[in-house]
Amino acid sequence: MGEQPIYSTRAHVFQIDPNTKKNWVPTSKHAVTVSYFYDSTRNVYRIISLDGSKAIINSTITPNMTFTKTSQKFGQWADSRANTVYGLGFSSEHHLSKFAEKFQEFKEAARLAKEKSQEKMELTSTPSQESAGGDIQSPLTPESINGTDDERATPEVTQNSEPRAEPTQNALPFTHSSTISKHWEAELATLKGNNAKLTAALLESTANVKQWKQQLAAYQEEAERLHKRVTELECVSSQANAVHTHKTELNQTIQELESTLKKKEEEIEGLKQEIENARELQAQRDSLTQKLQEVEIRNKDLEGQLSDLEQRLEKSQNEQEAFRNNLKTLLEILDGKIFELTELRDNLAKLIECS
């Protein structure tokens, strides 16, 4: 069946900062699916989470793992194989509790699966561990391969006399002993075959060593002959080498002079370019000086206009202030007249009432 998801939820995924070992680093920008997977072929439980196509959690559950609730909505566990600590932030306390229950459940299942696997390995490896040691240490001698009669009888004696922890394995049936004997006979035949192969390989290696020694002697003779030939050629070409050396020195001198001349020409070209640039800069400076003078003149005109405008503004403000004062005086007079008219109206009303 392969690996199948058995429980899924959604949470924000974090990992501990590998540098500080204190701060949490988010590995997902939003909540992602976190699932428990069970591999029936290997009997293994894993926690897997994908952010797109990237696996941000791939943690195999082992019996020594512990899921810890650090708050109402946050939990964490350490993975020694990945050398990190994973953290999950859930949307509610219920989701956190459910995830923690599943973690404990699958952790216990992983522990039971590990114990069963160890029991099977002990059952299958116990016979070979009891009698395999003395037969394989010296496969090249007939005594170490075949053994004596006492040595061949030792496994059966040990097997029958050694007490077992399981009650059902105190004594093996006869058919099982026959199967073990056939197994050891097959292993003995295999060791004999391996011994014959090793002997043939040793003989072949010895022959190859002799052939390599002969080839090495021939190569050494050829090297000595070539060395003598090189010495003769060096003696003959010593004079030619002196002429060649002198010619090489002259060529180097010519090249140095040509290089110096080329550098001087480049310096002259550079100086000409600098002169042209200086002229252009002088022209730009003159132009900027003229523009600056024009700007200063215009600035003075603007300052005069600004001063005139300030005077006009001040005069206008004074006029507005005088107008406000006059208007205020008129309002006061008007208020007095209105008050007098009100009193007159009241007096007339009283006279009318009295008449």
Short mmCIF file of the C-alpha atoms (twelve columns), coordinates in Angstrom:
data_MODEL
# 
_entry.id   MODEL 
# 
loop_
_atom_site.group_PDB 
_atom_site.id 
_atom_site.type_symbol 
_atom_site.label_atom_id 
_atom_site.label_alt_id 
_atom_site.label_comp_id 
_atom_site.label_asym_id 
_atom_site.label_seq_id 
_atom_site.Cartn_x 
_atom_site.Cartn_y 
_atom_site.Cartn_z 
_atom_site.pdbx_PDB_model_num 
ATOM 1   C CA . MET A 1   0.000   0.000   0.000   1 
ATOM 2   C CA . GLY A 2   2.987   2.405   0.533   1 
ATOM 3   C CA . GLU A 3   2.760   5.573   2.604   1 
ATOM 4   C CA . GLN A 4   -0.752  6.896   3.346   1 
ATOM 5   C CA . PRO A 5   -1.997  9.985   5.287   1 
ATOM 6   C CA . ILE A 6   -3.890  9.014   8.453   1 
ATOM 7   C CA . TYR A 7   -4.596  12.435  10.035  1 
ATOM 8   C CA . SER A 8   -4.371  16.027  8.737   1 
ATOM 9   C CA . THR A 9   -4.849  19.508  10.174  1 
ATOM 10  C CA . ARG A 10  -3.829  23.093  9.366   1 
ATOM 11  C CA . ALA A 11  -1.299  25.184  11.272  1 
ATOM 12  C CA . HIS A 12  1.418   27.807  10.924  1 
ATOM 13  C CA . VAL A 13  4.852   26.121  10.779  1 
ATOM 14  C CA . PHE A 14  7.976   27.424  12.552  1 
ATOM 15  C CA . GLN A 15  11.565  26.224  13.076  1 
ATOM 16  C CA . ILE A 16  14.029  27.228  15.748  1 
ATOM 17  C CA . ASP A 17  16.736  29.652  14.622  1 
ATOM 18  C CA . PRO A 18  19.871  27.484  14.084  1 
ATOM 19  C CA . ASN A 19  22.139  30.356  15.127  1 
ATOM 20  C CA . THR A 20  20.518  31.624  18.327  1 
ATOM 21  C CA . LYS A 21  18.599  28.441  19.270  1 
ATOM 22  C CA . LYS A 22  16.051  30.776  20.890  1 
ATOM 23  C CA . ASN A 23  13.986  32.619  18.281  1 
ATOM 24  C CA . TRP A 24  11.330  31.042  16.066  1 
ATOM 25  C CA . VAL A 25  11.658  31.450  12.284  1 
ATOM 26  C CA . PRO A 26  8.410   31.070  10.258  1 
ATOM 27  C CA . THR A 27  8.759   28.623  7.363   1 
ATOM 28  C CA . SER A 28  5.268   29.265  5.921   1 
ATOM 29  C CA . LYS A 29  3.633   32.600  5.108   1 
ATOM 30  C CA . HIS A 30  0.183   31.245  5.971   1 
ATOM 31  C CA . ALA A 31  -1.444  28.184  7.525   1 
ATOM 32  C CA . VAL A 32  -0.561  24.960  5.664   1 
ATOM 33  C CA . THR A 33  -1.667  21.345  5.890   1 
ATOM 34  C CA . VAL A 34  0.271   19.218  8.412   1 
ATOM 35  C CA . SER A 35  -0.313  15.452  8.089   1 
ATOM 36  C CA . TYR A 36  0.619   12.218  9.832   1 
ATOM 37  C CA . PHE A 37  1.719   9.526   7.345   1 
ATOM 38  C CA . TYR A 38  2.091   5.782   7.939   1 
ATOM 39  C CA . ASP A 39  4.441   3.648   5.830   1 
ATOM 40  C CA . SER A 40  3.115   0.104   6.098   1 
ATOM 41  C CA . THR A 41  6.155   -1.417  4.345   1 
ATOM 42  C CA . ARG A 42  8.656   -0.017  6.856   1 
ATOM 43  C CA . ASN A 43  6.185   0.340   9.754   1 
ATOM 44  C CA . VAL A 44  7.175   4.012   10.214  1 
ATOM 45  C CA . TYR A 45  5.134   7.110   11.183  1 
ATOM 46  C CA . ARG A 46  6.104   10.535  9.813   1 
ATOM 47  C CA . ILE A 47  4.904   14.161  10.074  1 
ATOM 48  C CA . ILE A 48  4.979   15.857  6.667   1 
ATOM 49  C CA . SER A 49  3.982   19.374  5.579   1 
ATOM 50  C CA . LEU A 50  4.358   20.966  2.138   1 
ATOM 51  C CA . ASP A 51  4.366   24.666  1.244   1 
ATOM 52  C CA . GLY A 52  3.725   24.438  -2.488  1 
ATOM 53  C CA . SER A 53  6.276   21.905  -3.705  1 
ATOM 54  C CA . LYS A 54  8.730   22.495  -0.826  1 
ATOM 55  C CA . ALA A 55  8.766   20.110  2.146   1 
ATOM 56  C CA . ILE A 56  8.979   22.292  5.253   1 
ATOM 57  C CA . ILE A 57  8.433   19.376  7.683   1 
ATOM 58  C CA . ASN A 58  9.715   15.814  7.187   1 
ATOM 59  C CA . SER A 59  10.036  14.327  10.662  1 
ATOM 60  C CA . THR A 60  10.059  10.615  11.499  1 
ATOM 61  C CA . ILE A 61  8.379   9.870   14.843  1 
ATOM 62  C CA . THR A 62  10.592  7.946   17.280  1 
ATOM 63  C CA . PRO A 63  9.780   6.617   20.768  1 
ATOM 64  C CA . ASN A 64  12.036  9.189   22.473  1 
ATOM 65  C CA . MET A 65  10.261  12.214  20.946  1 
ATOM 66  C CA . THR A 66  8.011   14.455  23.082  1 
ATOM 67  C CA . PHE A 67  5.375   16.933  21.907  1 
ATOM 68  C CA . THR A 68  5.159   19.886  24.336  1 
ATOM 69  C CA . LYS A 69  2.315   22.406  24.585  1 
ATOM 70  C CA . THR A 70  3.932   25.792  25.281  1 
ATOM 71  C CA . SER A 71  0.675   27.807  25.129  1 
ATOM 72  C CA . GLN A 72  -3.028  27.333  24.406  1 
ATOM 73  C CA . LYS A 73  -2.482  27.305  20.633  1 
ATOM 74  C CA . PHE A 74  1.213   26.467  20.192  1 
ATOM 75  C CA . GLY A 75  3.176   23.222  20.486  1 
ATOM 76  C CA . GLN A 76  6.678   22.009  19.617  1 
ATOM 77  C CA . TRP A 77  8.870   18.906  19.351  1 
ATOM 78  C CA . ALA A 78  12.578  18.271  18.761  1 
ATOM 79  C CA . ASP A 79  13.857  16.124  15.871  1 
ATOM 80  C CA . SER A 80  17.418  14.949  16.539  1 
ATOM 81  C CA . ARG A 81  17.787  13.482  13.037  1 
ATOM 82  C CA . ALA A 82  16.983  16.818  11.375  1 
ATOM 83  C CA . ASN A 83  18.898  18.653  14.130  1 
ATOM 84  C CA . THR A 84  16.092  21.178  14.636  1 
ATOM 85  C CA . VAL A 85  12.977  21.973  16.671  1 
ATOM 86  C CA . TYR A 86  9.611   22.303  14.915  1 
ATOM 87  C CA . GLY A 87  6.808   24.568  16.179  1 
ATOM 88  C CA . LEU A 88  3.120   24.633  15.162  1 
ATOM 89  C CA . GLY A 89  0.645   27.456  15.749  1 
ATOM 90  C CA . PHE A 90  -3.001  26.307  15.621  1 
ATOM 91  C CA . SER A 91  -6.196  28.311  15.215  1 
ATOM 92  C CA . SER A 92  -7.767  26.865  18.386  1 
ATOM 93  C CA . GLU A 93  -6.865  24.896  21.500  1 
ATOM 94  C CA . HIS A 94  -8.998  21.980  20.288  1 
ATOM 95  C CA . HIS A 95  -6.841  21.478  17.182  1 
ATOM 96  C CA . LEU A 96  -3.692  21.610  19.321  1 
ATOM 97  C CA . SER A 97  -5.041  19.010  21.757  1 
ATOM 98  C CA . LYS A 98  -6.128  16.714  18.902  1 
ATOM 99  C CA . PHE A 99  -2.677  16.946  17.262  1 
ATOM 100 C CA . ALA A 100 -0.971  16.221  20.605  1 
ATOM 101 C CA . GLU A 101 -3.204  13.150  21.179  1 
ATOM 102 C CA . LYS A 102 -2.351  11.799  17.723  1 
ATOM 103 C CA . PHE A 103 1.353   12.450  18.354  1 
ATOM 104 C CA . GLN A 104 1.231   10.425  21.578  1 
ATOM 105 C CA . GLU A 105 -0.784  7.657   19.887  1 
ATOM 106 C CA . PHE A 106 1.595   7.283   16.935  1 
ATOM 107 C CA . LYS A 107 4.626   7.603   19.197  1 
ATOM 108 C CA . GLU A 108 3.380   4.606   21.215  1 
ATOM 109 C CA . ALA A 109 2.694   2.712   17.976  1 
ATOM 110 C CA . ALA A 110 6.243   3.460   16.809  1 
ATOM 111 C CA . ARG A 111 7.596   2.165   20.129  1 
ATOM 112 C CA . LEU A 112 5.654   -1.097  19.814  1 
ATOM 113 C CA . ALA A 113 6.756   -1.498  16.190  1 
ATOM 114 C CA . LYS A 114 10.380  -0.966  17.210  1 
ATOM 115 C CA . GLU A 115 10.143  -3.558  19.988  1 
ATOM 116 C CA . LYS A 116 8.592   -6.116  17.614  1 
ATOM 117 C CA . SER A 117 11.313  -5.435  15.051  1 
ATOM 118 C CA . GLN A 118 14.027  -5.919  17.685  1 
ATOM 119 C CA . GLU A 119 12.445  -9.189  18.805  1 
ATOM 120 C CA . LYS A 120 12.397  -10.491 15.230  1 
ATOM 121 C CA . MET A 121 16.034  -9.483  14.722  1 
ATOM 122 C CA . GLU A 122 17.048  -11.251 17.934  1 
ATOM 123 C CA . LEU A 123 15.218  -14.435 16.919  1 
ATOM 124 C CA . THR A 124 16.812  -14.489 13.470  1 
ATOM 125 C CA . SER A 125 20.317  -13.513 14.567  1 
ATOM 126 C CA . THR A 126 20.714  -15.663 17.729  1 
ATOM 127 C CA . PRO A 127 21.733  -19.002 16.004  1 
ATOM 128 C CA . SER A 128 24.314  -17.351 13.750  1 
ATOM 129 C CA . GLN A 129 25.791  -15.321 16.638  1 
ATOM 130 C CA . GLU A 130 26.271  -18.456 18.748  1 
ATOM 131 C CA . SER A 131 28.479  -20.399 16.297  1 
ATOM 132 C CA . ALA A 132 29.695  -18.193 13.444  1 
ATOM 133 C CA . GLY A 133 32.700  -16.621 15.168  1 
ATOM 134 C CA . GLY A 134 35.266  -19.451 15.151  1 
ATOM 135 C CA . ASP A 135 34.540  -20.646 11.595  1 
ATOM 136 C CA . ILE A 136 35.161  -17.396 9.636   1 
ATOM 137 C CA . GLN A 137 38.317  -16.033 11.253  1 
ATOM 138 C CA . SER A 138 40.748  -18.224 9.179   1 
ATOM 139 C CA . PRO A 139 39.064  -19.223 5.887   1 
ATOM 140 C CA . LEU A 140 42.348  -20.173 4.179   1 
ATOM 141 C CA . THR A 141 43.130  -23.239 6.317   1 
ATOM 142 C CA . PRO A 142 41.196  -26.485 6.170   1 
ATOM 143 C CA . GLU A 143 41.110  -26.717 9.969   1 
ATOM 144 C CA . SER A 144 39.472  -23.310 10.359  1 
ATOM 145 C CA . ILE A 145 36.938  -24.055 7.604   1 
ATOM 146 C CA . ASN A 146 35.912  -27.614 8.496   1 
ATOM 147 C CA . GLY A 147 36.712  -27.561 12.226  1 
ATOM 148 C CA . THR A 148 37.184  -30.573 14.470  1 
ATOM 149 C CA . ASP A 149 34.436  -32.918 15.571  1 
ATOM 150 C CA . ASP A 150 34.237  -31.149 18.940  1 
ATOM 151 C CA . GLU A 151 33.949  -27.739 17.252  1 
ATOM 152 C CA . ARG A 152 31.165  -28.911 14.924  1 
ATOM 153 C CA . ALA A 153 29.283  -30.303 17.877  1 
ATOM 154 C CA . THR A 154 29.632  -27.118 19.949  1 
ATOM 155 C CA . PRO A 155 26.742  -25.140 18.364  1 
ATOM 156 C CA . GLU A 156 24.224  -27.920 19.107  1 
ATOM 157 C CA . VAL A 157 25.444  -28.257 22.692  1 
ATOM 158 C CA . THR A 158 25.328  -24.508 23.243  1 
ATOM 159 C CA . GLN A 159 21.961  -24.251 21.606  1 
ATOM 160 C CA . ASN A 160 20.473  -26.973 23.766  1 
ATOM 161 C CA . SER A 161 22.094  -25.882 27.012  1 
ATOM 162 C CA . GLU A 162 21.631  -22.061 26.838  1 
ATOM 163 C CA . PRO A 163 18.493  -20.890 28.715  1 
ATOM 164 C CA . ARG A 164 16.101  -18.579 26.784  1 
ATOM 165 C CA . ALA A 165 14.034  -15.692 28.051  1 
ATOM 166 C CA . GLU A 166 10.936  -16.876 26.154  1 
ATOM 167 C CA . PRO A 167 9.125   -19.918 27.587  1 
ATOM 168 C CA . THR A 168 8.410   -21.351 24.121  1 
ATOM 169 C CA . GLN A 169 12.126  -21.510 23.149  1 
ATOM 170 C CA . ASN A 170 13.570  -23.720 25.933  1 
ATOM 171 C CA . ALA A 171 14.050  -26.655 23.535  1 
ATOM 172 C CA . LEU A 172 14.112  -26.618 19.703  1 
ATOM 173 C CA . PRO A 173 12.349  -29.379 17.710  1 
ATOM 174 C CA . PHE A 174 14.369  -31.906 15.794  1 
ATOM 175 C CA . THR A 175 13.230  -30.553 12.428  1 
ATOM 176 C CA . HIS A 176 14.531  -27.110 13.323  1 
ATOM 177 C CA . SER A 177 17.956  -28.608 14.277  1 
ATOM 178 C CA . SER A 178 18.079  -30.354 10.899  1 
ATOM 179 C CA . THR A 179 17.353  -27.037 9.173   1 
ATOM 180 C CA . ILE A 180 20.203  -25.377 11.087  1 
ATOM 181 C CA . SER A 181 22.591  -28.171 10.104  1 
ATOM 182 C CA . LYS A 182 21.706  -27.733 6.424   1 
ATOM 183 C CA . HIS A 183 22.201  -24.007 6.818   1 
ATOM 184 C CA . TRP A 184 25.709  -24.479 8.223   1 
ATOM 185 C CA . GLU A 185 26.570  -27.017 5.516   1 
ATOM 186 C CA . ALA A 186 25.587  -24.439 2.896   1 
ATOM 187 C CA . GLU A 187 27.716  -21.804 4.634   1 
ATOM 188 C CA . LEU A 188 30.645  -24.251 4.767   1 
ATOM 189 C CA . ALA A 189 30.367  -24.878 1.031   1 
ATOM 190 C CA . THR A 190 30.263  -21.130 0.420   1 
ATOM 191 C CA . LEU A 191 33.417  -20.628 2.508   1 
ATOM 192 C CA . LYS A 192 35.219  -23.376 0.569   1 
ATOM 193 C CA . GLY A 193 34.266  -21.700 -2.688  1 
ATOM 194 C CA . ASN A 194 35.469  -18.337 -1.377  1 
ATOM 195 C CA . ASN A 195 38.737  -19.966 -0.285  1 
ATOM 196 C CA . ALA A 196 39.303  -21.366 -3.775  1 
ATOM 197 C CA . LYS A 197 38.550  -17.955 -5.347  1 
ATOM 198 C CA . LEU A 198 40.973  -16.211 -2.982  1 
ATOM 199 C CA . THR A 199 43.709  -18.765 -3.760  1 
ATOM 200 C CA . ALA A 200 43.243  -18.254 -7.518  1 
ATOM 201 C CA . ALA A 201 43.261  -14.480 -7.062  1 
ATOM 202 C CA . LEU A 202 46.482  -14.725 -5.021  1 
ATOM 203 C CA . LEU A 203 48.215  -16.767 -7.751  1 
ATOM 204 C CA . GLU A 204 47.039  -14.320 -10.416 1 
ATOM 205 C CA . SER A 205 48.306  -11.372 -8.357  1 
ATOM 206 C CA . THR A 206 51.720  -13.048 -7.963  1 
ATOM 207 C CA . ALA A 207 51.983  -13.529 -11.748 1 
ATOM 208 C CA . ASN A 208 50.949  -9.920  -12.330 1 
ATOM 209 C CA . VAL A 209 53.602  -8.691  -9.885  1 
ATOM 210 C CA . LYS A 210 56.334  -10.523 -11.802 1 
ATOM 211 C CA . GLN A 211 55.099  -9.067  -15.101 1 
ATOM 212 C CA . TRP A 212 54.989  -5.555  -13.598 1 
ATOM 213 C CA . LYS A 213 58.582  -5.918  -12.322 1 
ATOM 214 C CA . GLN A 214 59.782  -6.864  -15.844 1 
ATOM 215 C CA . GLN A 215 57.946  -3.889  -17.349 1 
ATOM 216 C CA . LEU A 216 59.403  -1.583  -14.685 1 
ATOM 217 C CA . ALA A 217 62.984  -2.752  -15.490 1 
ATOM 218 C CA . ALA A 218 62.375  -2.128  -19.205 1 
ATOM 219 C CA . TYR A 219 60.989  1.353   -18.468 1 
ATOM 220 C CA . GLN A 220 64.044  2.163   -16.319 1 
ATOM 221 C CA . GLU A 221 66.443  1.158   -19.126 1 
ATOM 222 C CA . GLU A 222 64.495  3.290   -21.620 1 
ATOM 223 C CA . ALA A 223 64.592  6.242   -19.203 1 
ATOM 224 C CA . GLU A 224 68.376  5.987   -18.805 1 
ATOM 225 C CA . ARG A 225 68.853  5.892   -22.594 1 
ATOM 226 C CA . LEU A 226 66.651  8.942   -23.086 1 
ATOM 227 C CA . HIS A 227 68.509  10.791  -20.312 1 
ATOM 228 C CA . LYS A 228 71.852  10.209  -22.066 1 
ATOM 229 C CA . ARG A 229 70.382  11.405  -25.363 1 
ATOM 230 C CA . VAL A 230 69.095  14.582  -23.740 1 
ATOM 231 C CA . THR A 231 72.571  15.285  -22.254 1 
ATOM 232 C CA . GLU A 232 74.191  14.959  -25.693 1 
ATOM 233 C CA . LEU A 233 71.652  17.278  -27.280 1 
ATOM 234 C CA . GLU A 234 72.186  19.855  -24.522 1 
ATOM 235 C CA . CYS A 235 75.957  19.871  -25.162 1 
ATOM 236 C CA . VAL A 236 75.478  20.323  -28.929 1 
ATOM 237 C CA . SER A 237 72.945  23.143  -28.559 1 
ATOM 238 C CA . SER A 238 74.829  25.159  -25.882 1 
ATOM 239 C CA . GLN A 239 76.292  27.619  -28.462 1 
ATOM 240 C CA . ALA A 240 72.999  27.955  -30.265 1 
ATOM 241 C CA . ASN A 241 71.384  28.696  -26.923 1 
ATOM 242 C CA . ALA A 242 73.853  31.567  -26.278 1 
ATOM 243 C CA . VAL A 243 73.026  33.173  -29.661 1 
ATOM 244 C CA . HIS A 244 69.355  32.645  -29.070 1 
ATOM 245 C CA . THR A 245 69.653  34.222  -25.608 1 
ATOM 246 C CA . HIS A 246 71.384  37.343  -27.046 1 
ATOM 247 C CA . LYS A 247 68.746  37.664  -29.761 1 
ATOM 248 C CA . THR A 248 66.034  37.295  -27.161 1 
ATOM 249 C CA . GLU A 249 67.576  40.088  -25.052 1 
ATOM 250 C CA . LEU A 250 67.714  42.406  -28.087 1 
ATOM 251 C CA . ASN A 251 64.107  41.652  -28.931 1 
ATOM 252 C CA . GLN A 252 63.095  42.380  -25.331 1 
ATOM 253 C CA . THR A 253 64.982  45.728  -25.446 1 
ATOM 254 C CA . ILE A 254 63.232  46.701  -28.690 1 
ATOM 255 C CA . GLN A 255 59.880  45.741  -27.238 1 
ATOM 256 C CA . GLU A 256 60.582  47.800  -24.102 1 
ATOM 257 C CA . LEU A 257 61.528  50.862  -26.211 1 
ATOM 258 C CA . GLU A 258 58.412  50.478  -28.355 1 
ATOM 259 C CA . SER A 259 56.318  50.144  -25.230 1 
ATOM 260 C CA . THR A 260 57.908  53.313  -23.739 1 
ATOM 261 C CA . LEU A 261 57.285  55.233  -26.970 1 
ATOM 262 C CA . LYS A 262 53.695  54.110  -27.047 1 
ATOM 263 C CA . LYS A 263 53.203  55.228  -23.426 1 
ATOM 264 C CA . LYS A 264 54.689  58.670  -24.228 1 
ATOM 265 C CA . GLU A 265 52.340  59.053  -27.200 1 
ATOM 266 C CA . GLU A 266 49.402  58.087  -24.995 1 
ATOM 267 C CA . GLU A 267 50.522  60.686  -22.414 1 
ATOM 268 C CA . ILE A 268 50.678  63.384  -25.134 1 
ATOM 269 C CA . GLU A 269 47.201  62.472  -26.332 1 
ATOM 270 C CA . GLY A 270 45.993  62.615  -22.733 1 
ATOM 271 C CA . LEU A 271 47.514  66.087  -22.235 1 
ATOM 272 C CA . LYS A 272 45.863  67.331  -25.453 1 
ATOM 273 C CA . GLN A 273 42.539  66.013  -24.260 1 
ATOM 274 C CA . GLU A 274 43.011  67.707  -20.885 1 
ATOM 275 C CA . ILE A 275 43.760  71.036  -22.635 1 
ATOM 276 C CA . GLU A 276 40.581  70.718  -24.696 1 
ATOM 277 C CA . ASN A 277 38.615  69.926  -21.561 1 
ATOM 278 C CA . ALA A 278 40.146  72.919  -19.773 1 
ATOM 279 C CA . ARG A 279 39.092  75.207  -22.637 1 
ATOM 280 C CA . GLU A 280 35.566  73.849  -22.562 1 
ATOM 281 C CA . LEU A 281 35.451  74.328  -18.794 1 
ATOM 282 C CA . GLN A 282 36.678  77.951  -19.169 1 
ATOM 283 C CA . ALA A 283 33.965  78.674  -21.724 1 
ATOM 284 C CA . GLN A 284 31.351  77.129  -19.458 1 
ATOM 285 C CA . ARG A 285 32.670  79.194  -16.543 1 
ATOM 286 C CA . ASP A 286 32.402  82.443  -18.525 1 
ATOM 287 C CA . SER A 287 28.874  81.543  -19.581 1 
ATOM 288 C CA . LEU A 288 27.865  80.736  -16.019 1 
ATOM 289 C CA . THR A 289 29.442  83.989  -14.744 1 
ATOM 290 C CA . GLN A 290 27.389  86.017  -17.243 1 
ATOM 291 C CA . LYS A 291 24.215  84.146  -16.295 1 
ATOM 292 C CA . LEU A 292 24.976  84.740  -12.610 1 
ATOM 293 C CA . GLN A 293 25.307  88.479  -13.192 1 
ATOM 294 C CA . GLU A 294 21.978  88.531  -15.054 1 
ATOM 295 C CA . VAL A 295 20.355  86.602  -12.227 1 
ATOM 296 C CA . GLU A 296 21.746  89.061  -9.653  1 
ATOM 297 C CA . ILE A 297 20.337  92.032  -11.608 1 
ATOM 298 C CA . ARG A 298 16.973  90.341  -11.892 1 
ATOM 299 C CA . ASN A 299 17.114  89.499  -8.194  1 
ATOM 300 C CA . LYS A 300 17.638  93.180  -7.362  1 
ATOM 301 C CA . ASP A 301 14.611  94.132  -9.508  1 
ATOM 302 C CA . LEU A 302 12.538  91.501  -7.764  1 
ATOM 303 C CA . GLU A 303 13.682  92.773  -4.377  1 
ATOM 304 C CA . GLY A 304 12.540  96.292  -5.321  1 
ATOM 305 C CA . GLN A 305 9.186   94.986  -6.480  1 
ATOM 306 C CA . LEU A 306 8.877   92.972  -3.297  1 
ATOM 307 C CA . SER A 307 9.613   96.054  -1.157  1 
ATOM 308 C CA . ASP A 308 6.965   98.058  -3.053  1 
ATOM 309 C CA . LEU A 309 4.447   95.282  -2.599  1 
ATOM 310 C CA . GLU A 310 5.221   95.101  1.119   1 
ATOM 311 C CA . GLN A 311 4.614   98.861  1.454   1 
ATOM 312 C CA . ARG A 312 1.321   98.576  -0.430  1 
ATOM 313 C CA . LEU A 313 0.310   95.624  1.718   1 
ATOM 314 C CA . GLU A 314 1.120   97.547  4.900   1 
ATOM 315 C CA . LYS A 315 -0.874  100.564 3.670   1 
ATOM 316 C CA . SER A 316 -3.808  98.320  2.750   1 
ATOM 317 C CA . GLN A 317 -3.694  96.673  6.148   1 
ATOM 318 C CA . ASN A 318 -3.709  100.115 7.855   1 
ATOM 319 C CA . GLU A 319 -6.693  101.191 5.751   1 
ATOM 320 C CA . GLN A 320 -8.533  97.953  6.591   1 
ATOM 321 C CA . GLU A 321 -7.776  98.498  10.291  1 
ATOM 322 C CA . ALA A 322 -9.148  102.071 10.140  1 
ATOM 323 C CA . PHE A 323 -12.226 100.801 8.300   1 
ATOM 324 C CA . ARG A 324 -12.774 98.164  10.972  1 
ATOM 325 C CA . ASN A 325 -12.474 100.804 13.704  1 
ATOM 326 C CA . ASN A 326 -14.990 103.115 11.949  1 
ATOM 327 C CA . LEU A 327 -17.347 100.223 11.392  1 
ATOM 328 C CA . LYS A 328 -17.072 99.280  15.043  1 
ATOM 329 C CA . THR A 329 -17.875 102.877 16.088  1 
ATOM 330 C CA . LEU A 330 -20.907 102.924 13.782  1 
ATOM 331 C CA . LEU A 331 -22.089 99.624  15.218  1 
ATOM 332 C CA . GLU A 332 -21.819 101.020 18.740  1 
ATOM 333 C CA . ILE A 333 -23.800 104.133 17.758  1 
ATOM 334 C CA . LEU A 334 -26.384 101.976 16.008  1 
ATOM 335 C CA . ASP A 335 -26.720 99.803  19.099  1 
ATOM 336 C CA . GLY A 336 -27.323 102.923 21.203  1 
ATOM 337 C CA . LYS A 337 -29.972 104.224 18.784  1 
ATOM 338 C CA . ILE A 338 -31.670 100.815 18.731  1 
ATOM 339 C CA . PHE A 339 -31.685 100.800 22.533  1 
ATOM 340 C CA . GLU A 340 -33.217 104.314 22.610  1 
ATOM 341 C CA . LEU A 341 -35.876 103.291 20.073  1 
ATOM 342 C CA . THR A 342 -36.676 100.253 22.170  1 
ATOM 343 C CA . GLU A 343 -37.143 102.414 25.257  1 
ATOM 344 C CA . LEU A 344 -39.291 104.888 23.257  1 
ATOM 345 C CA . ARG A 345 -41.447 101.984 21.993  1 
ATOM 346 C CA . ASP A 346 -41.895 100.725 25.540  1 
ATOM 347 C CA . ASN A 347 -42.877 104.210 26.801  1 
ATOM 348 C CA . LEU A 348 -45.390 104.672 23.982  1 
ATOM 349 C CA . ALA A 349 -46.874 101.276 24.744  1 
ATOM 350 C CA . LYS A 350 -47.275 102.246 28.408  1 
ATOM 351 C CA . LEU A 351 -48.936 105.555 27.465  1 
ATOM 352 C CA . ILE A 352 -51.353 103.732 25.193  1 
ATOM 353 C CA . GLU A 353 -52.213 101.299 27.936  1 
ATOM 354 C CA . CYS A 354 -52.752 104.139 30.465  1 
ATOM 355 C CA . SER A 355 -55.045 106.072 28.124  1 
# 
